Amino acid sequence: MGPRRIVSLVLLLAVSAPACGGGGDDQPMPPAAPAADDPAYSVSGLRNWYLVGNGLTPGNDAVDLRVTAPEGTTGVDAWIDGDGPYALNAGGADFVGPIDVSALPAGDHQLLLALPDAEIAFASRQIRRSHPFYLFVSTDWDDSDNRPLSLQLQEELHATFPQMKLTHFVGPYTFTDPAVSEQRRGELVDWVKMMRTTYGDEIGLHIHPYCNFVDTTTVPCHTEPSTVYDAGDATGYTVEVSSYTTEEFTTILQAADDLFTTYGLDKPTAFRAGGWTADEGTLQALANDGFVVDGSANNWARMEEWMGQQNGVLYTWNMEHWATINDTSQPYYPSSDDILQPGEPSSGVLEVPDNGILVDYVTANEMLDIFNANWSGGALAEPKVLSIGYHPPNFSSIYKTTLTTVLSRVEQHLAANDEGPVVYATASQLTKVWTR
């Protein structure tokens, strides 16, 4: 059976008995579209957007329209892209669905409403079926502590955008830095747990390999190569995560797990490497320790501020290792042999490119340009994601204003408001959309 005939069969089963049989040479001809709707009929109940569902987001699979017809009307038929008729259920002066459109592919489809056997429909509408556009907002805990003002501004951002879900990539050094008191650690834990409970945020893991953390494990702390200093970094902060072998980094991840569970944060399953410096070995370590998603693939061209700064390595490392990642890069399962290419064998960790990067490096207009590069405003033939975020240690009122501008614009297209395909998601939730 062809795709249109399959759609017809699914639709046929969802409504009351059609006016005629379901196909073949006896299939009645669809009516012509009207030059204008007949004002004698009132049509309501249609959505502007019908999402194609997946493992994370339920689909809008039923057209629950209502037609109020003139007295004496005995039947109303629906036609979709010329397929039908699908007789609406009669209830007094109203004729109602639902019509099952779960098999209808993504795109714009014409719905015609007509009297049985009419040559011209009395109303024409559009059914727009689209895959979701996911907005993934994250925070990278580069430092051991976050200023009270930063926490306050983040709370204000959440209050302004209550549907937003953040993925907090928390640093384990918060719990090993001797400069952070036990009381302050408890305050930070309580805060991020509150964000998770209140808004459904995710608590992931962010590692800059600070020696005060790595030294709590059996792995010797590396002080080079540094992405900033030619002579290395005695603190470990700017050292490349990829300098650790798979075995070493597996041990480091397990130590972070222990700290998280000790402080009631639960074992994380989402990760981003400090400086985005992850490689194939890092992904294998993540898989070894039960992580399901990584957000280290970096849209390096958007961090041109680092070009030539310090020893220049942060920019050149990202340019070389994430060479093909750009504004429109989308999630994939990297090959174990090439982190830039999907394929098998694979560690099985989903890579979600940081295509919109962090607010430190892009303006509101740049973030919106990236959003527009991924979605032109019509129905999406496949799911898409925009990744944006910020560093809590330097999150300021200026950065908050930038994100407020971006989110205000993007939220004009929220699926929850039937204004578009935009849906908020956390890092680990995206593995329900992009399955291996």
N, C-alpha and C positions, 0 to 999 in steps of 0.2 A: 504494500500500500504506500502511496506517495504521502509526503508530509501533510499536504492540505487535506487529504482524505482521512488521515489519522486524527487531525484536529477536528474534523467534522464529526467523526465517530465519538470522540470524547465529549464534544459539546452536545451531541445528540442525546447522550446518556444522562446529561445533567439537567435537562429541562423536561417538561411534560411532553407528551407525544407530539412530534412535529406534524405539520399539516399534511406532508406527503412522505413517502418512503425515503430511505436514506441513500440514494445514489442510483447509478446506472443511467440508462437512456431515459428513464422516466423522471429523473431529477428535474424539478421545475427550474425555470430560469430566474436568476435573481432580479430584483427590481433595479431600475436606474436610480441614481442618486438625484435627489430633488435640487432644483435651483435654489430653493430656500426652504427652511422648515415650515411645515404647516402649523400655524399658531393654534389650531384647534386641539393639538396634542401637546401635553406637557411631559417632558422627559427629565428625570432626576435620578440621583443615586450613583452616577458614574464617577469614578476616580479620575484624577489627572494622570496618575502614574500607577501602573500595575507591575510590581517587582517580580522578577523571576527568582524564586526561592532557592536556597542552598542549605548546607548544614548549619549555618549560623542564623541566617535571616529568613523568616517565613515568607513565602510568596503570596502575592495578592492574586489568587487563582480563580476568583469568582467575580463575575460582573453582576452586581446586585442592583441593576437598574429598575426603575419604576416608570411606567407609562400611564398617564391619566388620559383616557380617551373620551370622545364624545359619547353621549348616551346612545345605546343601541349597538355599539361596537361589539362584535362577537369574537374577535380574535386579533392578536398582534404577533407578527413574526419578526424574528431577528435574523440578520444575515451578516456574516463576518468575512470580509474579503471574497464575497461571492459564494461562500459556503452557507448552506442552510436549506430550508428554513428551520428555525428553532422557535417553536411556539412558546410564548410567554404564558405563565400561569395567570388565569383570570381570577379576579377578586373584586367584584362590583365593577366600578368604573376604572379600576386599576388593573394593569397587567404587569407582572413582575418576573424577575429572574429567580434564582441565580443562573447564570450561564458559566459553565466550567471552561476556563481558558488556560488551564495548567499546561496544555500541550502547545499553546500558541507561542511561537518563537519570539525572541526579542525583536522589536521594531514597532513601527506605526501601522495600525490595522484599521480598516474602514468598517464601521458598524452602521448598517442600514436598518431602519425600522419601518415596517410596512404592513398594510392589511393583507390578509391571505389572498394570493393570486393577483395582487396589485402590480401594475407595470412600473409604477414610480413610487419610491419610498416617501413617507411623510416626514422623516427626520434622518439626518446623517450625523454621526459622531466619530471621534477617533478613540481607539484603544491603544495606549502606548505601553508596551511591555519592555522593561529595561532590567538589566542586571544591576545590582547595587554598586554605588561608588562609596568606598569606605574611607573614612577620615580617621587616621591613626595619629594620635597626639602623644608625645613621649617627653620624659624629663630625664636628663643624664646627671646623676649625682657625682660630679667630678671631685668634690671635696668631702671631707669628713662631716662637715656641719653645714647647715643652711640657715641663713640669718632669719630672725623672726619676721622681718619685713617681707622676705621672700615667701615665707609660708603664708603670711596674710594676703599677699597679692595673688597667690595661687588659689586661695580660698575664694577671693573675690572673683577670679576668673571663672571658677566653677559655679559660683552663685549666678553669674551673668549668663552662663551657658550650662544649665543643669543637665542637659542631655549628653554633654561631653563626657567621654571616658578617657582618663589618662592612664598611660603605662609608666609607672615610676620605676626607672632603672636605678635601683638603690645600690650604693657602694658599700661593700662589706667593711671597708676601712672606718666607717662610722663607729664600728664596734671594737676596733683595735687601736685607734689613734689615741695615745695617752693624753693628748690635749683636749679630748672630749670626755667630760665627766660622765659617770654612770647615770646621774640624774638627767643630763642633757640627752643621752642616748635614749633614755626612757621617753622623754618628751618627743623626740623625733619618731620613735616607734609608734607612740600613741597617735601622733599626727597622721602618719601615712596609713595606719590601720583605720583611722577615722575616715580618711578619704576613700579607702576601699569599701568600707561599710556603707557610707553615705551615698556614694556615686557609682559604685561598681567598678572602681579603678582596679588595675592590676599592679602587683608588686613584682617587678622583674629584677634582674641583676645587671649592674654596670661595674666593670673592673678596669681601673687603672692599677697596674701592679705595684702599688705602694709597698715598700719593704715592711712597714709596720704591720701589714696584713700578711704578706707572703711569708714573713719570718715566723708566723704562727704555725706554718705547715712544715713538712719535711723537705720542701723544695727550696734550694738556695735562691735568694732574691737576686735578680739581674739588675745591674745598674747601667747596662748598655745593651743594644743600641738605643739611643734616645732620639725621639722625633723633634727635639728642640735644641739639645746641647751636644756639641761635638765631643766634649770630654765625658759624656755620660751623665747620669742623674742618680746621685746617691740616695735620693728618696724613693726611686723606682717609679714615680708618678708618670713621667713622660716616656718610659721604656715601652717598646713595642710589645704588645700582647703576643704577637706571633713569634717572639723570640723564645717562648717556652714550648717545649715539645708537647705532643699530645698527652703523653703520660704525666708530665709535670702539670699541665694545665687541668687535667682531670682531677688531680689531687687538690689543686687550688680551688676548683669549683666545688668539690666536696666539702672543703673547709668553709666556703661561703654558705653552702647549704646548712651546715651545722650551726653557724652563727644565726642565720635567718630563723631556723626552727627554735633555737634557744630563746630568741626574742619574740617568738610568736608571729613571725611574718610568713610562715609556711615555706616549703621548698619552691624556689622560683623555677619557671619553665621558659622564660623569655630572657634574652641576653643582648647586650650591645657592648662591643669592645671599646675601651678608651682609645680615643684617636682613630676609631674605626679600624684598628690594626689587627683584624682577624684574618686567618688564612684557612686552608683546607684542614690543617691539623687542629686548629681551634674548633672548627665545626665538628670534627670527629670527637674531640673532648666533650663538647656540649652533648652530642648524642650519647656518649658513654655515661653521662651523668643525668640523662633523662630530660634534657632541654628539648623543646620542640620547635623553637623559632629564634632566629637571630636577626638583628637590625643593623648590622655593621656595614653592609654594602653602601657606599657613600657616593652621592652626587658631587664628586670632588671639584668639578668646575665652578660650583657655587661658593667654594671657600677660597676664592682668589685672594682674600685678605692675607692668607698665610703664604702666598707666593713670595719666596725670597726672605721670609722672616726667620730670625734666629739661624739655625743651620739649614733651613729650607726643607728638611726631611718630611715634616708632617704633610706638606702639600705634595711633594714628589712621590712619597710612599703611596698615598691615596691615588694619585694620578696613574701610577704604574699598576697597582694591585686591583684598583676598581675602574680600569680603563674604559669599560663599556657602559658603566652606570651613568645614567643621565636623568633629565627631567621626567621622562616617561617610562623609566624602568619599573617593572612590576614583579611581584613575588614569583619565586621559582625554587626548585630543589637542586642545589648545585651538584655537579659531578664531583666525585672524590678526587678526580684528576685535574679539574679545572673549575675553580670557584666561580668563574664568570659564566659558565655554561651549565644549563640543566642537563641532567643525564644520569645514567646508572653505570657503575655503582655510585650510590650517594649515601651520605651519612644519614639522610632522612630528616635533616633539620631544614625547615623552611627559611629561606632568605627573603626578608622584606626590605628592599632597598630604601634607604633614607633619601628619597627623591626630592622632598621639599626641604631637607636638611634642617638646621636649627636657626632660631631667630637671631642668633649672634651674627650670622653670615648673610642673611637675606632680608630685604625690606618687605613690607606688606605687599607692595606691587609685584615684587619678584615671586613671593609665595603664590599670589593670585595668578600670575602668569603660568606658574607650574601647574596649578589647579586647572586652568583653562587649557593647557597643553594636553592634559589627560582626559578632559571631558569638554566637548563642544556644545553641550546643552541638549542633545537629543538622547534617544534610547541607546543604551550601551549593549553591545553584542556580547560582552563578557565582563566579569567583575573587574573593577579597578580600585586602586588605593593611592591615597596621597599621605605621605609620612611627613609630619612637621613636629617641632618641639623646641625645647629650651634647656638651659642649664640652671637649676635652682640656685646655686651659689651666687650667680650674678643676675638673677631674674629681677628686673627693675620695673618701675612704672613705665619707662619708655618701651621696654620689651612687651610689657603687658598691653600697652596701647597698640603695638604692632599686631599682636595676636588677636586682640579684640577686633581690630579692623578686618583681619582675615576671616576669623570665625563668623563675624556678623554677615559678611558677604556669602560665605559658603553655606551658612545656615538658612539662607534664603531658598535653599534647594533640599531641605530635609525631607526624607521619605516619611518620617513620623507626622509631618504636617501636610503630606500629599502635595509637596511643592517640588519634588525632584527625587533623585535616587540616592541622596547622601545619607549614610548611616555611620554612626560612630562605632569604632571597634578597638579593642585592646590587641596587643601583639599576639598573645596565644590564641585568641578567638579567631584570628585570620587563618589558622590551620584547619578550621572547619569549612573554610571557603576554598582555599587552595590545598586540596588533598593530594597526597603523593600518588 
